[in-house]
């Protein structure tokens, strides 16, 4: 009878330890994936994948405050075939050519300072092209020196 109790106790402790380890790992990884800079607020749909019946373009509009320091856009994950990025209605760059997938790709964009309005709202427009769907996750802006590798 005591051997059976010891087995039940061992199983209980093993399951309890596995749950604790999983919880610690989940918390740690969620903290590592948090945006470092200022999060960009978009109107409309964001942080989800939109399925398309036919190839089309998803357009997102957002804004951010330029404080004189944060000048690099970061998109943690882009699900698309092409992305056009506009800041204050000026075309900054294009990723992809519309034929192959960018995903799951993180994109960084250095914005020329002459385009940015200091201590004012700057507009951001994204044209996201997709064949069967598109989406974008984790959009924020931070200083260029943080994105540069040493």
Protein Blocks (a to p, Z undefined) as FASTA:
>chain_A
ZZmmmmmmmmmmmmmmmmmmmmmmmmmmmmmmpcfbdcdddehjehiacddfbdcddddd
dddddehlamcdcdfbacdfbdcddeehiafbdedjhlacfbdcdddddddfklpcghia
cddddddddfkbccdehiadddfklmpcZZ
